[in-house]
């Protein structure tokens, strides 16, 4: 067992999943890895199905874990911008693997995402 930050983990994979686990975190990180300087609404619009409450929670946790950073652009109106940190960017081989796996899986099921990706935006 691994003890870290008052939590017990079973293995290094468990530690990593504690930072990126769940449906939304990996999608947020992957998006910020490709597109830097994104505002809240830009991230939300790229994630159909996420509630604002869930997005706020996930962004706070990613910021707490130093995988993203938030920069306040203005207070009135309140505008922020999110970027992936070097620590978050170190996960890019994982994003690449997951994307390639998904593309190959879709292709095996008759969907050529690379050729038709404009249809899925």
C-alpha positions as CSV (number, residue, x, y, z in Angstrom):
1,X,0.0,0.0,0.0
2,X,1.1,3.5,-0.8
3,X,0.3,6.4,1.6
4,X,0.3,9.8,0.1
5,X,-1.5,13.0,1.1
6,X,-3.5,11.2,3.8
7,X,-4.8,8.7,1.3
8,X,-3.9,5.0,0.7
9,X,-3.3,3.8,-2.8
10,X,-2.9,0.2,-4.0
11,X,-0.4,0.9,-6.8
12,X,1.1,3.7,-9.0
13,X,-1.8,3.3,-11.4
14,X,-4.2,4.0,-8.5
15,X,-2.3,7.2,-7.7
16,X,-2.5,8.4,-11.4
17,X,-6.2,7.6,-11.6
18,X,-6.9,9.6,-8.5
19,X,-5.8,12.7,-10.5
20,X,-7.3,11.9,-13.9
21,X,-10.1,9.4,-13.1
22,X,-13.7,9.8,-14.2
23,X,-15.2,10.7,-17.5
24,X,-14.5,14.4,-17.7
25,X,-10.9,15.1,-16.4
26,X,-9.1,13.2,-19.1
27,X,-11.3,15.0,-21.8
28,X,-10.6,18.4,-20.2
29,X,-6.9,17.7,-20.1
30,X,-6.8,16.3,-23.6
31,X,-8.7,19.4,-24.9
32,X,-6.3,21.8,-23.1
33,X,-3.3,19.8,-24.3
34,X,-4.4,20.6,-27.9
35,X,-5.9,24.1,-27.4
36,X,-4.3,26.4,-24.9
37,X,-5.8,29.6,-23.4
38,X,-9.4,28.3,-23.1
39,X,-12.2,30.1,-21.3
40,X,-14.8,28.3,-19.2
41,X,-17.5,28.4,-21.9
42,X,-15.1,27.2,-24.6
43,X,-14.3,24.1,-22.5
44,X,-18.0,23.6,-21.6
45,X,-19.0,23.9,-25.3
46,X,-16.5,21.2,-26.2
47,X,-17.9,18.7,-23.6
48,X,-21.6,18.1,-24.5
49,X,-23.4,16.6,-21.5
50,X,-21.3,18.1,-18.7
51,X,-23.2,20.3,-16.2
52,X,-21.7,23.6,-15.2
53,X,-21.5,22.3,-11.6
54,X,-19.5,19.2,-12.7
55,X,-17.2,21.3,-14.9
56,X,-16.5,23.7,-12.1
57,X,-15.7,20.8,-9.7
58,X,-13.5,19.1,-12.2
59,X,-11.6,22.2,-13.1
60,X,-11.0,23.0,-9.4
61,X,-9.7,19.5,-8.8
62,X,-7.4,19.6,-11.8
63,X,-6.1,23.0,-10.7
64,X,-5.6,21.7,-7.1
65,X,-3.6,18.8,-8.5
66,X,-1.5,21.2,-10.5
67,X,-2.5,19.7,-13.9
68,X,-4.0,22.9,-15.1
69,X,-3.7,26.6,-14.2
70,X,-6.4,29.3,-14.1
71,X,-5.6,32.9,-14.9
72,X,-8.2,35.5,-14.0
73,X,-8.5,37.9,-17.0
74,X,-11.1,40.3,-15.5
75,X,-13.3,40.6,-12.5
76,X,-16.2,42.5,-14.1
77,X,-17.2,40.7,-16.1
78,X,-15.5,37.7,-14.5
79,X,-13.4,36.0,-17.2
80,X,-10.9,33.3,-16.7
81,X,-8.6,31.3,-18.9
82,X,-7.3,27.8,-18.4
83,X,-4.1,26.2,-19.5
84,X,-2.4,22.9,-19.1
85,X,0.7,22.9,-16.9
86,X,3.9,21.1,-17.7
87,X,2.8,18.4,-15.2
88,X,-0.5,18.0,-17.1
89,X,1.3,18.1,-20.4
90,X,3.5,15.2,-19.2
91,X,0.4,13.0,-19.7
92,X,0.2,13.8,-23.4
93,X,1.5,10.2,-24.4
94,X,-1.6,8.9,-22.6
95,X,-3.9,11.3,-24.5
96,X,-2.2,10.2,-27.8
97,X,-2.6,6.5,-26.9
98,X,-6.3,6.9,-25.9
99,X,-7.1,8.9,-29.1
100,X,-5.3,6.4,-31.4
101,X,-7.0,3.5,-29.6
102,X,-10.4,5.2,-30.1
103,X,-9.7,5.9,-33.8
104,X,-8.7,2.3,-34.4
105,X,-11.7,1.0,-32.5
106,X,-14.1,3.2,-34.5
107,X,-12.4,2.1,-37.8
108,X,-13.0,-1.6,-36.8
109,X,-16.7,-0.7,-36.4
110,X,-17.0,1.0,-39.8
111,X,-16.4,4.6,-38.7
112,X,-13.5,6.4,-40.3
113,X,-13.1,9.3,-37.8
114,X,-10.0,10.7,-39.5
115,X,-11.7,11.0,-42.9
116,X,-15.1,12.1,-41.5
117,X,-14.1,14.0,-38.3
118,X,-15.7,17.2,-39.6
119,X,-19.0,15.4,-39.1
120,X,-18.4,15.0,-35.4
121,X,-17.6,18.5,-34.4
